[in-house]
Amino acid sequence: MPIYEYTCKKCGSEFEVIVFGDDKPRCPACGAKNPKKNMSSFGFSTGHKFKSSGGSGSSCSGCSSPNCSSCS
């Protein structure tokens, strides 16, 4: 059950909601549909390493390898 962070396009309210399957969240403050999904900081605070999109010669911050799949 993923928890997503949203900002309402209508009233600007920021909120988190558990999303089940294809459920469409509504703003709890005003009830508007289709809030904007925000980039969650959770994935960045758990130590995950992401593959760089910078092309060749770039390395991740965890090592000097140009291939982040070699990081452990």
TORMI-973277 format. One line per field, with one value per atom (N, C-alpha, C): residue number from 1; atom name; x, y, z. Coordinates in Angstrom, 3 decimals. Example, Ala and Ser with C-alpha at 12.3 -4.5 7.8 and 13.67 -1.06 7.14 Angstrom:
nr: c(1_1_1_2_2_2);
atom: c(N_CA_C_N_CA_C);
u: c(13.190_12.300_13.200_12.850_13.670_12.900);
v: c(-5.690_-4.500_-3.300_-2.250_-1.060_0.030);
w: c(7.800_7.800_7.800_7.080_7.140_7.870);
This chain:
nr: c(1_1_1_2_2_2_3_3_3_4_4_4_5_5_5_6_6_6_7_7_7_8_8_8_9_9_9_10_10_10_11_11_11_12_12_12_13_13_13_14_14_14_15_15_15_16_16_16_17_17_17_18_18_18_19_19_19_20_20_20_21_21_21_22_22_22_23_23_23_24_24_24_25_25_25_26_26_26_27_27_27_28_28_28_29_29_29_30_30_30_31_31_31_32_32_32_33_33_33_34_34_34_35_35_35_36_36_36_37_37_37_38_38_38_39_39_39_40_40_40_41_41_41_42_42_42_43_43_43_44_44_44_45_45_45_46_46_46_47_47_47_48_48_48_49_49_49_50_50_50_51_51_51_52_52_52_53_53_53_54_54_54_55_55_55_56_56_56_57_57_57_58_58_58_59_59_59_60_60_60_61_61_61_62_62_62_63_63_63_64_64_64_65_65_65_66_66_66_67_67_67_68_68_68_69_69_69_70_70_70_71_71_71_72_72_72);
atom: c(N_CA_C_N_CA_C_N_CA_C_N_CA_C_N_CA_C_N_CA_C_N_CA_C_N_CA_C_N_CA_C_N_CA_C_N_CA_C_N_CA_C_N_CA_C_N_CA_C_N_CA_C_N_CA_C_N_CA_C_N_CA_C_N_CA_C_N_CA_C_N_CA_C_N_CA_C_N_CA_C_N_CA_C_N_CA_C_N_CA_C_N_CA_C_N_CA_C_N_CA_C_N_CA_C_N_CA_C_N_CA_C_N_CA_C_N_CA_C_N_CA_C_N_CA_C_N_CA_C_N_CA_C_N_CA_C_N_CA_C_N_CA_C_N_CA_C_N_CA_C_N_CA_C_N_CA_C_N_CA_C_N_CA_C_N_CA_C_N_CA_C_N_CA_C_N_CA_C_N_CA_C_N_CA_C_N_CA_C_N_CA_C_N_CA_C_N_CA_C_N_CA_C_N_CA_C_N_CA_C_N_CA_C_N_CA_C_N_CA_C_N_CA_C_N_CA_C_N_CA_C_N_CA_C_N_CA_C_N_CA_C_N_CA_C_N_CA_C_N_CA_C);
u: c(0.839_0.000_0.883_1.116_1.970_1.269_2.051_1.583_2.161_1.299_1.742_1.492_2.335_2.194_1.619_0.651_-0.035_-0.148_-0.328_-0.697_-1.941_-2.961_-4.207_-3.987_-4.395_-4.271_-5.260_-6.357_-7.403_-7.126_-6.822_-6.678_-5.249_-4.323_-2.931_-2.625_-3.602_-3.409_-2.445_-1.519_-0.603_-1.056_-1.069_-1.545_-0.928_-1.006_-0.559_-1.775_-1.756_-2.878_-2.374_-2.963_-2.683_-3.530_-2.906_-3.605_-3.709_-4.921_-5.182_-5.464_-4.660_-4.887_-5.017_-6.144_-6.390_-7.206_-7.257_-8.010_-7.503_-8.401_-8.075_-8.288_-7.215_-7.375_-8.106_-8.732_-9.394_-8.759_-8.742_-8.204_-9.099_-8.513_-9.330_-9.839_-9.209_-9.621_-10.805_-10.751_-11.808_-12.540_-12.051_-12.712_-12.400_-11.479_-11.141_-10.497_-10.741_-10.154_-8.821_-8.047_-6.792_-5.747_-5.368_-4.281_-2.955_-1.980_-0.651_0.165_0.701_1.544_2.913_3.408_4.698_5.787_7.015_8.164_8.331_8.278_8.385_9.847_10.116_11.481_11.825_10.851_11.083_12.126_12.010_12.947_14.373_14.546_15.872_16.460_15.634_16.147_16.428_16.158_16.357_17.666_18.489_19.784_19.778_18.690_18.656_19.593_20.235_21.087_20.369_20.345_19.642_20.640_20.308_21.158_21.159_22.318_22.445_21.896_21.237_20.750_21.683_22.861_23.786_24.587_24.457_25.194_26.505_27.420_28.681_29.607_30.468_31.446_30.937_29.655_29.143_29.101_29.215_29.158_28.186_27.761_26.855_27.663_26.984_27.687_28.234_27.839_28.262_29.623_30.099_31.388_31.891_32.983_33.521_33.180_32.348_31.967_31.000_31.142_30.172_28.862_28.810_27.614_27.108_26.011_25.487_24.981_24.774_24.327_25.441_26.676_27.776_27.878_27.147_27.148_26.364_26.790_26.021_25.406);
v: c(-1.181_0.000_1.243_1.805_2.995_4.249_5.086_6.390_7.421_8.242_9.267_10.652_11.598_12.996_13.776_14.646_15.419_16.882_17.732_19.133_19.372_19.940_20.226_21.392_21.203_22.252_23.386_23.088_24.084_24.968_24.342_25.134_25.191_24.399_24.432_23.591_22.877_22.030_20.893_20.598_19.480_18.372_17.128_16.004_14.705_13.684_12.339_11.432_10.410_9.482_8.100_7.062_5.692_5.419_4.926_4.682_3.180_2.711_1.310_1.136_0.336_0.042_1.274_1.383_2.501_3.617_3.670_4.731_6.104_7.043_8.433_9.272_9.868_10.640_11.958_12.420_13.730_14.542_15.834_16.727_16.644_16.370_16.303_17.673_18.748_20.095_20.608_20.431_21.007_19.980_18.741_17.692_17.671_18.518_18.578_17.274_16.927_15.731_16.079_15.064_15.176_16.100_15.843_16.639_16.275_17.139_16.922_16.034_14.919_14.025_14.671_14.723_15.330_14.277_14.693_13.822_13.622_12.388_12.085_12.099_12.622_12.618_11.282_10.393_9.112_8.283_8.166_7.367_7.875_9.156_9.725_9.617_9.379_9.302_7.881_6.878_5.495_4.915_5.703_5.239_4.565_4.656_4.075_4.853_4.123_4.767_4.691_5.802_5.887_6.008_5.366_5.426_6.840_7.351_8.704_8.763_9.856_10.040_10.960_11.213_12.148_11.602_10.309_9.752_9.159_8.937_8.280_9.190_8.557_9.318_9.812_9.712_10.175_9.016_9.323_8.280_8.683_7.690_8.013_8.532_9.038_9.614_8.556_7.278_6.217_5.627_5.785_5.216_5.933_5.446_6.090_5.325_4.292_3.494_4.269_4.189_4.834_4.053_2.859_2.015_1.829_2.484_2.431_1.063_0.171_-1.173_-1.949_-1.454_-2.126_-1.708_-0.673_-0.236_-1.219_-1.377_-2.259_-1.497);
w: c(0.000_0.000_0.000_-1.157_-1.226_-0.717_-0.073_0.375_-0.583_-1.154_-2.086_-1.504_-1.902_-1.496_-2.666_-2.375_-3.408_-3.009_-4.012_-3.820_-4.658_-4.041_-4.741_-5.706_-6.956_-7.964_-7.727_-7.021_-6.807_-5.590_-4.422_-3.194_-2.652_-3.238_-2.806_-1.576_-1.056_0.117_-0.202_0.706_0.556_1.488_0.971_1.776_1.306_2.172_1.854_1.877_1.022_0.976_0.561_1.139_0.718_-0.509_-1.572_-2.823_-3.056_-3.247_-3.524_-5.004_-5.690_-7.106_-7.969_-8.657_-9.577_-8.949_-7.618_-6.939_-7.349_-7.472_-7.796_-6.541_-6.002_-4.761_-4.971_-3.903_-3.877_-2.762_-2.923_-1.905_-0.658_0.517_1.725_2.179_1.726_2.134_1.317_-0.014_-0.854_-1.704_-1.761_-2.524_-4.004_-4.453_-5.877_-6.337_-7.606_-8.206_-8.858_-9.144_-9.891_-9.257_-8.002_-7.422_-8.093_-7.946_-8.540_-7.607_-8.140_-7.344_-7.180_-5.942_-5.647_-5.579_-5.799_-5.607_-4.113_-3.683_-2.261_-1.838_-0.669_-0.147_0.486_0.670_1.317_0.582_-0.713_-1.496_-1.402_-1.191_-1.106_0.296_1.286_2.651_3.090_2.229_2.619_2.114_1.436_0.987_-0.374_-1.113_-2.452_-3.363_-4.279_-5.268_-6.603_-7.322_-8.581_-9.719_-10.838_-12.013_-12.560_-12.860_-13.387_-14.798_-15.137_-16.497_-17.275_-16.726_-17.337_-18.489_-18.813_-19.937_-19.486_-20.435_-20.128_-19.349_-18.552_-17.793_-16.462_-16.193_-14.919_-13.939_-12.677_-11.663_-10.580_-9.822_-8.730_-7.551_-6.548_-5.405_-4.465_-4.646_-3.735_-4.069_-5.314_-5.713_-6.963_-7.502_-8.701_-9.976_-9.864_-11.023_-11.913_-13.234_-14.110_-14.198_-13.600_-13.635_-12.214_-11.869_-10.500_-10.096_-11.068_-10.705_-10.013_-10.067_-9.379_-7.919_-7.512_-6.117_-5.270_-4.061_-3.181_-2.059);
